[in-house]
Amino acid sequence: MLHYIFLLLSFFERVFAYALGKGYGRGSIRQENHLIYKLLGRSAVVAIDVGANIGEYTAELRRIYPDAEIHSFEPSCTNIELLNSRFLLDYRIVIVPAGLANCASSATLYSDLPGSGLGSLTLRDLSHVGRVFSFQEVVQTIRFEDYWTEKLNSRRIDIIKLDIEGHELDALHGIGEAIRQTCIIQFEFGVCNIDTRTYFRDFWIFFNLNNFSLYRMTPFGVDKIVGYRESDEFFSTTNYIATNNEFI
C-alpha cells in the first residue's frame, strides 16, 4: 500500500512541477515564441537561432516576424545541408555553419545519429535510456561577440535563442559586449547540464551581473524568478527567458 501512495505522490509531483514550467520544454516552440513576443512588445528586427538543428525554431521566428533578419547557427554538416535547402529562397535567413562557444576553435560534436537533436560538444552518458553517442564529427566553434562585430556591425539584437545541449553557459560567456545590445535571450536548462556540470545558479549569477531579469516559461505564461533557490536546480528540460532591463 505504501508503494502505491509513493507512486501517487510522485505523479502529483510531476504534475505540479510541469505547471510551474519545470520540465515544460519539449515541443513548446510556438508557446516559447508567443511569450517572447509578449515580453518584447514589438516585432523583432534581428533574431539569432543558436542550435538551429533542422530549422523548426527558425521557421517559427519567420512566421511571427515576417520581416526579421534571422541568423541561424548550426554545426552539424547533415543539418547545415538541410537548413540551406529549406531556407534557400529566404535571403533574410543566414545559415552560419558553426557552433557558439567561448572561443573560436575546432571541437568534436558527439551524437547518437548524424544530425541528431541530441548532438552535444560533450560526450554525454545516456546509457540509462539506451542511447549511445557513437557518432562524432569535427565542427567549428566561434565567439558570438566576434560574429556580432564582424557580421552584424555591433547592431542591437532583439532575440537570441540558445539550445545547444548543455553548452548554453559557454556560449553566453562568448557573447561579450553584445550582451549589452541584446534585448531577450531564451535558453534551455535541463538534463544536458548534468553532463556539462553547469547549474541554474551559474545562469542566475551571469544574468544578474548583466542586469537581466529571468523568467521561467510555463504552460500558463511566464513566472518571474525573483531570487535563486536550490529548488530551481531541476534537471528536466525547462525553458527560461532573460530580458535586458535597459530595454524591457
C-alpha positions as CSV (number, residue, x, y, z in Angstrom):
1,M,0.0,0.0,0.0
2,L,2.8,2.4,0.9
3,H,4.4,1.8,-2.5
4,Y,1.2,2.9,-4.3
5,I,1.0,6.0,-2.1
6,F,4.5,7.0,-3.2
7,L,3.6,6.4,-6.8
8,L,0.6,8.7,-6.5
9,L,2.7,11.4,-4.7
10,S,5.3,11.1,-7.5
11,F,2.6,11.6,-10.1
12,F,1.4,14.8,-8.4
13,E,4.9,16.0,-8.0
14,R,5.5,15.8,-11.8
15,V,2.1,17.5,-12.5
16,F,2.8,20.4,-10.2
17,A,6.4,20.8,-11.4
18,Y,5.1,20.9,-15.0
19,A,2.6,23.5,-14.1
20,L,5.5,25.6,-12.8
21,G,7.3,25.2,-16.1
22,K,9.8,22.6,-14.7
23,G,10.1,20.0,-17.4
24,Y,7.9,22.1,-19.8
25,G,10.4,22.3,-22.5
26,R,9.8,19.8,-25.3
27,G,7.5,20.6,-28.2
28,S,6.7,24.1,-26.9
29,I,8.3,26.2,-29.7
30,R,5.1,28.1,-30.5
31,Q,4.4,28.9,-26.9
32,E,8.1,30.0,-26.4
33,N,7.8,32.5,-29.2
34,H,4.4,33.7,-28.1
35,L,5.7,34.5,-24.7
36,I,8.8,36.2,-26.1
37,Y,6.7,38.3,-28.4
38,K,4.6,39.5,-25.4
39,L,7.7,40.4,-23.4
40,L,9.4,42.1,-26.4
41,G,6.2,44.1,-27.1
42,R,7.0,44.7,-30.8
43,S,8.2,43.0,-33.9
44,A,11.8,41.7,-33.9
45,V,14.3,43.2,-36.4
46,V,17.3,40.9,-35.7
47,A,16.9,37.4,-34.3
48,I,19.5,34.7,-33.6
49,D,18.8,31.0,-33.5
50,V,21.7,29.1,-31.9
51,G,21.4,25.3,-32.2
52,A,19.1,25.5,-35.2
53,N,19.1,21.8,-35.8
54,I,16.6,21.2,-38.7
55,G,15.1,24.8,-38.6
56,E,11.9,24.4,-36.7
57,Y,12.6,27.4,-34.4
58,T,13.9,29.5,-37.3
59,A,10.7,28.8,-39.2
60,E,8.6,29.9,-36.3
61,L,10.6,33.1,-36.0
62,R,9.9,33.7,-39.6
63,R,6.2,33.1,-39.1
64,I,5.9,35.6,-36.2
65,Y,8.4,38.1,-37.6
66,P,8.0,38.1,-41.4
67,D,10.4,40.9,-41.9
68,A,13.1,40.0,-39.4
69,E,16.7,39.2,-40.3
70,I,17.5,35.8,-38.8
71,H,20.9,34.3,-38.3
72,S,20.8,30.5,-37.6
73,F,23.9,28.8,-36.1
74,E,24.3,25.0,-36.6
75,P,27.5,22.9,-36.5
76,S,26.2,19.5,-37.8
77,C,27.1,19.1,-41.5
78,T,23.9,17.0,-42.0
79,N,21.7,19.8,-40.7
80,I,23.6,22.5,-42.4
81,E,22.7,21.0,-45.8
82,L,19.1,20.6,-44.7
83,L,18.9,24.2,-43.5
84,N,20.5,25.6,-46.7
85,S,17.9,23.7,-48.7
86,R,14.9,24.6,-46.5
87,F,15.6,28.3,-46.5
88,L,17.2,28.6,-49.9
89,L,14.7,31.2,-51.1
90,D,14.7,33.4,-48.0
91,Y,17.5,35.8,-48.3
92,R,16.9,37.2,-44.8
93,I,17.8,34.0,-43.2
94,V,21.6,33.5,-42.9
95,I,22.8,29.9,-42.1
96,V,26.0,30.0,-40.1
97,P,27.9,26.6,-40.2
98,A,29.3,26.8,-36.7
99,G,28.5,26.3,-33.1
100,L,28.9,29.0,-30.4
101,A,31.4,28.8,-27.6
102,N,33.7,31.0,-25.5
103,C,36.5,30.7,-28.1
104,A,37.0,30.2,-31.8
105,S,38.3,26.6,-32.3
106,S,37.5,23.2,-33.7
107,A,35.6,20.8,-31.5
108,T,34.1,17.3,-31.6
109,L,30.3,17.1,-31.9
110,Y,29.0,13.9,-30.3
111,S,25.6,12.4,-31.1
112,D,23.7,9.1,-31.4
113,L,22.9,9.7,-35.1
114,P,24.1,12.2,-37.7
115,G,22.0,15.4,-37.4
116,S,20.5,14.3,-34.1
117,G,18.8,16.9,-31.9
118,L,20.8,15.4,-29.0
119,G,24.2,16.4,-30.5
120,S,26.5,18.0,-28.0
121,L,30.1,19.1,-27.6
122,T,30.2,16.9,-24.5
123,L,30.3,13.1,-24.8
124,R,27.1,12.5,-22.8
125,D,26.2,9.3,-21.0
126,L,22.7,8.4,-21.8
127,S,23.1,4.6,-21.4
128,H,20.4,4.6,-18.8
129,V,17.9,5.4,-21.6
130,G,19.5,3.1,-24.2
131,R,21.2,5.8,-26.2
132,V,24.9,5.6,-27.2
133,F,26.8,8.6,-28.6
134,S,28.7,6.6,-31.2
135,F,28.8,9.3,-33.9
136,Q,31.4,12.0,-34.0
137,E,32.3,14.8,-36.3
138,V,34.7,17.7,-36.1
139,V,33.0,21.1,-36.2
140,Q,33.9,24.7,-35.8
141,T,33.0,27.0,-32.9
142,I,33.1,30.8,-32.8
143,R,32.5,33.5,-30.2
144,F,29.3,35.4,-30.8
145,E,30.9,38.7,-29.9
146,D,33.3,38.2,-32.9
147,Y,30.4,37.5,-35.2
148,W,28.4,40.4,-33.8
149,T,31.2,42.9,-34.5
150,E,32.3,41.5,-37.9
151,K,29.0,40.4,-39.5
152,L,26.3,42.4,-37.6
153,N,28.2,45.7,-37.3
154,S,27.5,45.7,-33.5
155,R,23.8,46.3,-34.1
156,R,21.1,45.8,-31.5
157,I,19.8,42.2,-31.3
158,D,16.2,41.6,-30.4
159,I,16.2,37.8,-29.7
160,I,18.9,35.2,-29.1
161,K,17.7,31.6,-28.6
162,L,20.2,29.1,-27.1
163,D,19.5,25.4,-27.4
164,I,22.9,23.7,-27.5
165,E,22.6,20.7,-25.3
166,G,24.3,21.8,-22.1
167,H,26.7,24.4,-23.6
168,E,24.5,27.4,-23.2
169,L,26.6,29.0,-20.5
170,D,29.8,28.6,-22.5
171,A,28.1,30.4,-25.4
172,L,26.8,33.1,-23.1
173,H,30.3,33.8,-21.9
174,G,31.3,34.2,-25.6
175,I,28.7,36.9,-26.1
176,G,30.9,39.5,-24.6
177,E,29.9,43.2,-25.1
178,A,27.0,42.1,-27.4
179,I,25.1,41.2,-24.2
180,R,24.5,45.0,-23.6
181,Q,22.9,45.3,-27.0
182,T,20.6,42.2,-26.7
183,C,17.0,42.6,-25.6
184,I,16.0,39.0,-24.9
185,I,17.8,35.7,-24.5
186,Q,15.9,32.4,-24.4
187,F,17.9,29.4,-23.1
188,E,17.2,25.8,-22.2
189,F,18.3,24.1,-19.0
190,G,17.9,20.5,-18.1
191,V,19.3,17.0,-18.2
192,C,22.2,18.1,-20.5
193,N,23.5,20.3,-17.7
194,I,24.2,17.2,-15.6
195,D,26.8,16.1,-18.2
196,T,28.3,19.5,-18.5
197,R,28.3,20.1,-14.8
198,T,26.6,23.5,-15.0
199,Y,23.9,24.7,-12.7
200,F,21.0,27.1,-12.8
201,R,22.9,29.2,-10.2
202,D,25.6,29.8,-12.8
203,F,22.9,31.3,-15.1
204,W,21.3,33.3,-12.3
205,I,24.7,34.9,-11.5
206,F,25.5,35.6,-15.1
207,F,22.3,37.4,-15.9
208,N,22.1,39.2,-12.5
209,L,25.6,40.6,-13.2
210,N,24.5,41.7,-16.6
211,N,21.3,43.5,-15.4
212,F,18.8,41.0,-16.9
213,S,15.6,39.7,-15.3
214,L,14.9,36.0,-15.5
215,Y,11.5,34.2,-16.2
216,R,10.7,30.6,-16.4
217,M,8.2,29.6,-19.2
218,T,5.1,27.7,-18.0
219,P,2.0,26.4,-19.9
220,F,0.2,29.4,-18.5
221,G,2.7,32.2,-19.1
222,V,6.0,33.3,-17.6
223,D,7.0,33.1,-13.9
224,K,9.5,35.7,-12.8
225,I,12.4,34.4,-10.9
226,V,13.0,37.0,-8.1
227,G,15.8,35.1,-6.4
228,Y,17.9,32.0,-6.6
229,R,16.7,28.9,-4.8
230,E,18.2,25.4,-4.8
231,S,14.8,24.0,-6.0
232,D,15.5,25.8,-9.3
233,E,18.1,23.1,-10.0
234,F,15.6,21.0,-11.9
235,F,17.2,18.7,-14.4
236,S,14.4,18.1,-16.8
237,T,14.1,20.3,-19.9
238,T,13.0,23.7,-18.9
239,N,13.0,27.0,-20.9
240,Y,13.9,30.4,-19.5
241,I,13.7,33.9,-20.9
242,A,16.2,36.6,-19.8
243,T,15.2,40.2,-20.5
244,N,17.6,43.2,-20.6
245,N,16.4,45.7,-18.0
246,E,17.8,48.5,-20.2
247,F,15.3,47.8,-22.9
248,I,12.4,45.8,-21.4
